Amino acid sequence: MKPCVFIHTNRQQKLGAIVSAYSLERNSRHADRFDIRIIEVEDYPFIAAREGQRFLRGGEKRVWTMDDLQSFTPLRFMPPELMGYAGRAVIMDPDIFAAGDVWELLDRDMEGKAVWARPRPGHNGNPDYIATSVMLLDCARLTHWNCERHFGELFSFERDYMKWTQLAYEPRETIGALEPWWNDFDHLDEKTRLLHNTKRRTQPWKTGLPVDFTLRARLLGILPTDWLTRVVPIPAITTYRPHPDPRQERFFFGLLRECLDRGIVDEARIRDEMRQNHVRHDALELLERTPPLAAA
């Protein structure tokens, strides 16, 4: 079995996943040595079956909803099963685009580690935060990963979502530290291999759209804090903002333009994504004026 790059997504971010998959093949000199597979949360009924149920996140009880922009996140733990617990895999978010050759990551010396991911110390107040939005996996060393069972444990309050997605249940000595350029958070330079447009309010394909993400807040003083949470809009942010780095906008739309030229997506698909507010409404006009990317 070839190594495989898995891109996990939901319907809201499917177009990004398609562009991501194209970028991986486009920018690899060894694209024949690995597979690329998009996995969609809607294809895993055990996740949708928990709609409206409470789960444990950050020590609090939250309500699971499939409409969340990151409802695909539990699928980060599916690749070892899908690979038959053999071989290597990379799992990555749908808002990550290859600026370099992902084969360098798949082919690296894993030094006996089961997982490689980028440390992000101090993020969200956690000194040991590990960003799992990109992971290199030795699937044979991850036979204890069972996505459906572990997802279910969130709802029996045996497992905490935040600890799970930050690899806190894994022995620390089994985790290697990826260099920043393999998960470059809204940063693009000559070292960047995988560009991650992680700041939701400035994702380049959403500029000008109404904000559709939320923060959760406790109903303090009304009900016990572990009984109910509600979704509270961010009042200061009503629309998606332009990305502060125009090069990253040009990079995404340059990739999308190539996808359109090659028939990977068509204009009807882009218009439908615009209609659903998944893609900014001036996307087609922007594609027309985006200069071609440099050759891979």
N, C-alpha and C positions, 0 to 999 in steps of 0.2 A: 504494500500500500504506500502510495506517495504521501509525503507530508502534506498537510492541508492548512490553508488559512480560512478560518471561519469568521464571517461577519454576522453578528447577531443584531436583529432589528425588529421593528414593528411597522405597521402600515404607515404611520406618520413619517417614518424616516426611511422608507424603502428606496426612494430615489437616491438618497445619499449613499445607501448601501450599494446600489448599482454603480454609481460613480466611483465609490471606493474600490469595488472589485475590478473595475476597468483600470484604475490607477495602478493597482498591484501588478497586473499583467503588463501594462504599458511600460512600466519603469523597472522591469526585471530582465536581466540578461539570461535568466535561467527559468523562465516561466513554464517551460516544459517539464520541470522537475517537481512541481508542486501543483496541487489542486486549490481551487477557490470555491467556497460554498457559502451561500447566504442562508442563514437559518432565521425563520420568522416566528415570533412568539405565538402568533395566531395558529400555528401548526402543532402546538403542544397543549392539548386540552387540559392537562392537569394544572396548568397555570391559570387559564380562564375560569376553571371550576372554582377558584378561590375568590372570584369577584365579590366584593362587599364584605369579606371576612376580615377579622382583625389579625394582625401579625405583629411580631416584635421587631422594632427598629430603634436602635439607639436607646434601649431600655424602656421605650414607651410602646403603647399599643396603637397601631395605625390601621387604617382600612385599605385593603388592596383594591386597586382599580386598574383595569386594562387600558384606560384612557391616559394614564400617566405616560409622559414622553419617554420614560426609561423603563417601561414595563418589560422590556426584553432582557434586563440585567441578569435575572436568574440563569439565562442561557449561557452565561460565561462559564458555567460548570458542566455543560453538556459535551464538549468535544472529546474528552477521554472515552465516554460511552460510545459516541458516534464513530470513533476510531477503533473500537473493539479493544480498548486499553492497550494499544500498541502504536509505536511510531511517535512522530512529533506533530504538534499542531500549534498554530497561533490563533488566538481569539482576539477580536478587536471590535470596537464600537463602529456604528455606521457613519459617524462624523469624523472619521480618520482617513486620510488620503496619502498614498505613497508618493513621496518625493524622491525616494531612493529605492534600492533593490532589497525587497523583503527576504530574498533568499539568503542574504548575509545573516539575517536573524535566525532563520530556520536551520542554517548549517553551522551555527556557532558551537563552540565547545560549551556544553552545559555544566561541566565540572561536577557531575554527579547530583546536581540539583533537580528537583521535580518541576519547579516553576521559576521563571524569570519574569520580573515585573519592575516597574519604576517606583522607587521610594519617593514619597512626597512628605517629608517630615514637617509636622506643624499644620498640615492642611486640616481644616475643620477642627482645629484644636487638638489633633491627635499626633503626638510626637513620633509614633510608629506607623503612620499612614502609608499604605501601599496602594498605588493606583493599579487596579486590575482591568482597566479599559483596554490595555494591551497586555497579553500574557503569552509567553513561550512555554509550552507544556511538553514534558516527557510523559506521555500517556501511560506507559507501563508502570510508572511510579505513582500513579494517581488512581489506583483501583478502588480506593475508598471513596472516591467522588461518585455520588449518585444524586443527580440533580433533582429528580422527583421526590426522593425521600427527604433530602435536606431542605428542599423548598417547603415540604409539608411540616417540617419541624419548626419553621417560622410561626406557623399557626397554632402549634401546640405549645409555643413559647419556650421550646427547648433550645432554639437557635436564634441568634440576633442577626438581623439582616446586615447591619453595619459591620459587625465582626466577620460575618461570612464573606461579604464582598471586599473586605480588606485583608483577607487571608489570615485573620487572627486565630483561626482554629487549626492552622497548619504549623508544624514545627518550624521555627524560624530558620533553623540551619538548612532546611530544604528549599529555601527561597533565595534566588540570586537577584542581584540589583542591576536592572537594565540601565544603560546610559540614557540621558535625557532625550537624545535625538530619536530614540525608538518610540517615544510617546511625547512629542513636543507640543506642549500646551500653548496654543495660539502664538507659536513662535516659528518663524520660517527663516532659515539661513542656509548657507552651503553645507552645514552638517546635518540638517534635518533629513531623517529617513521617513518617518511617519508623522505627518502634521495632524494634530488633534485640535479641531475647532470646538473646544470644550466649553467655552463660555456661551451659554445658550442665548443670552440676549444680544450677542453680536455675531451669530452664525451668518455667514455671508449670503446664503440662499434665502434668508428670511427677513432681510432688512425691510422695514416699513409695515410688516404684517402685525396684526394685533397680537399681543403677548398671550400665549396659551399655556404658560407654565405657572406654577403656584408654589407658595411656601405653606407648610403646615404649621398650625399653632394650636396650643392647648386652649381649651375652654376653661381658663383659670378662674377659680372662685365659683364656678357654676356646677361642675360635676367632678368626680374624682379624676385625676389626671391620667390614669391608666384605662379609663373607660371609653373615652371618646376623643377624637380629634376632628378638626374641621379644616377645610382648605381655605386659605385666606389669600386673595390676590395681592400682588405687590403694588401699592398705590402709586409709587413714583415712576413706575415703568409701564407704559401703556402700549408701546410698539417696540418691535425689534430695532436695534440701533445698527448703524453701519459698523463694519469691522474697522478697528483703528489702523489696521495694516492693509492698504489697498492691494498689495501683492497677493495676499491670501484670497481676497475676493477674485482677483484675476486668475489665480491658480484653479480655484473650484470651477469657475465658469469656463475656463479653458478646457478643463477635463470634460465638463458637460457638453461643450461644443463638439469635442471629438466624439463623444458618445452619440450625439445627434447625427454627425456626419457619417458615422459608421453603422447607423441603424440599430444601435444598442438600445436607444430610446427614440421615440418619435415625438413630433410636435404635439400630437393629441395627448400623449402621456404627460408632457410638461404642462399643457393647458389644464388637464384634469387635476394635477398636483396644485396648480395655482388656484383653481376653483375651490379646493379643499383647504386652502391656506397653509399648505405644506411648503410651498415655494413662493417667493415674492412675486408680485403681480407684474413687475417689469422684466421678468426673467428673459423672455424672448428678445426684447429690445437690447438687454444687456449682452445676450449671446452674440447679437449682430455686431456690436462694437468691441467685443473682447478680442484682443489680438491672439493669434495662434501661439500655443506654447512652443518653447524650444523642443527640438527633437529629444526623444527619450535617451 
